[in-house]
Amino acid sequence: MRSRCAAPTAATLRRVRNGARYVFGYGSLLWRPDFPHEERVVACLRGASRRFWQGSPDHRGRPDAPGRVVTLIDEPGAECWGAAYRIEASRWNEIAARLDDRESGGFVRVDVQLELAGASSGRARAVVYVARAGNPNFLGPASLEAISTQVRGARGKSGTNVDYVLQLAAALRALGKADEHVFRLAESVGSGA
């Protein structure tokens, strides 16, 4: 069942007109945003799917044994649910610099249009970090078994790759949003299968 967002509320329109910026989190930003924000809203990015196709040679792996983290893949008709973090315009440069450092290793900023859910329903411009094919750490698709094996053996400065997968699955469940790619991998690595 798909959730639909209503027309923008007056409060959302005021925030957008006043220069507020949003950052869309669909991976670790869901459970560890680690930057100051004014508001967190459930949001949907249409036309994209979350996939464990990006290598992590630092946060969730090492250069010789990279972990796998999520990126967004263009997919017509798909929906990627996550969280939009509203950042006041006066803090944008500071927070963007922190995120640029955190989301290194092949991720680039992309401007997108989100649909906000709940009391903040409507559309908002946002920045999202995406790792595209062709970056030096892009791993691309693989079987569930191959991804599971790689995830179980990877650890980096932010912790184990298994923890990343399980935290992401838990964060999506807390939002009440399903992602079969994430949930199947979480079941595989959580069970040790």
C-alpha positions as CSV (number, residue, x, y, z in Angstrom):
1,M,0.0,0.0,0.0
2,R,1.4,3.4,-1.0
3,S,1.1,6.4,1.2
4,R,0.2,9.7,-0.5
5,C,1.1,13.1,0.6
6,A,-1.4,15.9,0.7
7,A,-0.9,19.5,-0.6
8,P,1.6,21.6,1.2
9,T,0.5,23.1,4.5
10,A,0.9,26.8,5.0
11,A,3.6,26.1,7.6
12,T,5.6,24.1,5.1
13,L,5.3,26.8,2.4
14,R,6.5,29.4,4.9
15,R,9.5,27.4,5.9
16,V,10.5,26.8,2.2
17,R,9.9,30.5,1.4
18,N,12.1,31.5,4.3
19,G,15.1,29.6,3.0
20,A,15.0,26.5,5.1
21,R,17.0,23.6,3.5
22,Y,16.3,19.9,4.0
23,V,18.7,17.0,3.9
24,F,17.2,13.6,3.0
25,G,18.5,10.6,5.0
26,Y,18.0,7.1,3.7
27,G,20.9,5.3,5.3
28,S,22.8,5.9,8.5
29,L,21.4,9.4,8.7
30,L,18.1,7.7,9.7
31,W,19.5,6.6,13.1
32,R,22.5,8.9,13.5
33,P,22.1,12.2,11.8
34,D,24.9,13.7,14.0
35,F,24.1,17.3,13.0
36,P,21.8,20.0,14.4
37,H,18.4,20.2,12.8
38,E,15.2,22.0,13.5
39,E,12.8,19.3,12.4
40,R,12.7,15.7,11.3
41,V,9.9,14.6,9.0
42,V,9.2,11.3,7.3
43,A,9.7,11.8,3.6
44,C,9.5,10.0,0.3
45,L,11.8,10.3,-2.7
46,R,10.0,8.9,-5.8
47,G,11.8,7.2,-8.6
48,A,14.6,5.8,-6.5
49,S,15.5,2.6,-4.7
50,R,17.9,2.0,-1.9
51,R,20.6,-0.6,-2.7
52,F,23.7,-1.9,-0.9
53,W,25.8,-1.2,-3.9
54,Q,28.4,1.2,-2.6
55,G,31.6,0.1,-1.0
56,S,32.7,1.6,2.3
57,P,36.5,1.5,2.7
58,D,36.5,3.5,5.9
59,H,33.3,3.8,8.0
60,R,32.1,0.2,7.6
61,G,35.1,-1.5,6.1
62,R,38.7,-1.1,5.2
63,P,40.4,-0.4,1.8
64,D,41.4,-4.1,1.5
65,A,38.0,-5.3,2.8
66,P,35.3,-2.8,2.1
67,G,31.9,-3.0,3.6
68,R,28.6,-2.3,1.8
69,V,26.4,0.7,2.4
70,V,23.3,2.0,0.7
71,T,23.1,4.4,-2.2
72,L,20.2,5.4,-4.4
73,I,19.5,3.8,-7.8
74,D,17.2,5.5,-10.3
75,E,14.1,3.3,-10.7
76,P,10.9,4.6,-12.3
77,G,7.9,4.0,-10.1
78,A,9.9,3.2,-7.0
79,E,9.6,4.9,-3.6
80,C,12.4,5.4,-1.1
81,W,11.2,6.4,2.3
82,G,13.5,8.1,4.8
83,A,13.7,11.3,6.9
84,A,14.0,14.9,5.8
85,Y,16.0,17.0,8.3
86,R,15.2,20.7,8.2
87,I,18.2,23.0,8.6
88,E,18.0,26.7,9.0
89,A,19.6,28.6,6.1
90,S,22.1,30.4,8.5
91,R,23.6,27.0,9.5
92,W,23.6,25.4,6.0
93,N,27.3,26.0,5.1
94,E,28.5,24.6,8.4
95,I,26.3,21.5,8.2
96,A,27.0,20.9,4.5
97,A,30.7,20.9,5.2
98,R,30.3,18.3,8.0
99,L,28.1,16.1,5.7
100,D,30.5,16.4,2.8
101,D,33.3,15.0,5.1
102,R,31.0,12.3,6.5
103,E,29.6,11.3,3.1
104,S,33.0,11.0,1.3
105,G,34.3,8.0,-0.6
106,G,32.2,8.5,-3.8
107,F,29.0,10.2,-2.5
108,V,28.0,13.5,-4.2
109,R,25.3,16.0,-3.3
110,V,22.2,15.9,-5.5
111,D,19.2,18.2,-5.3
112,V,15.9,16.4,-5.2
113,Q,12.2,17.1,-4.6
114,L,10.8,15.2,-1.6
115,E,7.2,14.5,-0.5
116,L,6.9,15.2,3.2
117,A,4.5,13.1,5.3
118,G,2.4,13.8,8.4
119,A,1.7,17.3,9.7
120,S,4.4,18.8,7.5
121,S,2.9,17.2,4.3
122,G,3.8,18.8,1.0
123,R,6.8,19.0,-1.2
124,A,10.2,20.4,-0.3
125,R,13.6,20.8,-2.0
126,A,16.3,18.7,-0.4
127,V,19.9,17.6,-0.7
128,V,20.7,13.9,-0.8
129,Y,24.0,12.2,-0.9
130,V,24.2,9.6,-3.7
131,A,27.0,7.3,-4.9
132,R,26.7,6.8,-8.6
133,A,28.2,4.1,-10.7
134,G,31.7,4.9,-11.8
135,N,32.9,6.3,-8.5
136,P,36.0,4.4,-7.2
137,N,34.1,2.6,-4.4
138,F,31.0,1.6,-6.4
139,L,30.5,-2.2,-6.1
140,G,27.2,-2.6,-8.0
141,P,24.7,-5.4,-7.7
142,A,25.5,-8.8,-6.4
143,S,23.5,-11.8,-5.1
144,L,22.0,-11.7,-1.6
145,E,24.5,-14.4,-0.6
146,A,27.5,-12.5,-1.9
147,I,26.4,-9.2,-0.2
148,S,25.7,-11.1,3.1
149,T,29.2,-12.6,3.1
150,Q,30.9,-9.3,2.4
151,V,28.8,-7.5,5.1
152,R,29.5,-10.2,7.8
153,G,33.3,-9.8,7.3
154,A,33.5,-6.0,7.2
155,R,34.3,-3.6,10.0
156,G,35.5,0.1,9.9
157,K,35.9,3.1,12.1
158,S,32.1,3.5,12.6
159,G,31.6,-0.2,13.6
160,T,30.6,-3.4,11.9
161,N,28.9,-3.6,8.6
162,V,26.3,-6.0,10.2
163,D,25.4,-3.3,12.7
164,Y,24.8,-0.8,9.8
165,V,22.4,-3.2,8.1
166,L,20.5,-4.1,11.3
167,Q,20.3,-0.4,12.4
168,L,19.0,0.6,9.0
169,A,16.3,-2.2,9.1
170,A,15.3,-1.1,12.6
171,A,15.1,2.6,11.6
172,L,12.8,1.7,8.7
173,R,10.6,-0.4,10.9
174,A,10.4,2.5,13.4
175,L,9.2,4.7,10.5
176,G,6.6,2.1,9.5
177,K,8.2,1.7,6.1
178,A,9.2,-1.5,4.3
179,D,12.2,-2.0,2.1
180,E,12.5,-5.6,1.0
181,H,16.2,-5.2,-0.2
182,V,17.2,-4.0,3.3
183,F,14.9,-6.4,5.2
184,R,16.1,-9.5,3.3
185,L,19.8,-8.6,3.9
186,A,19.1,-7.9,7.6
187,E,17.4,-11.3,8.0
188,S,20.4,-12.9,6.2
189,V,23.2,-11.3,8.2
190,G,21.2,-11.3,11.5
191,S,20.6,-15.0,11.4
192,G,24.2,-15.8,10.3
193,A,22.8,-17.6,7.2
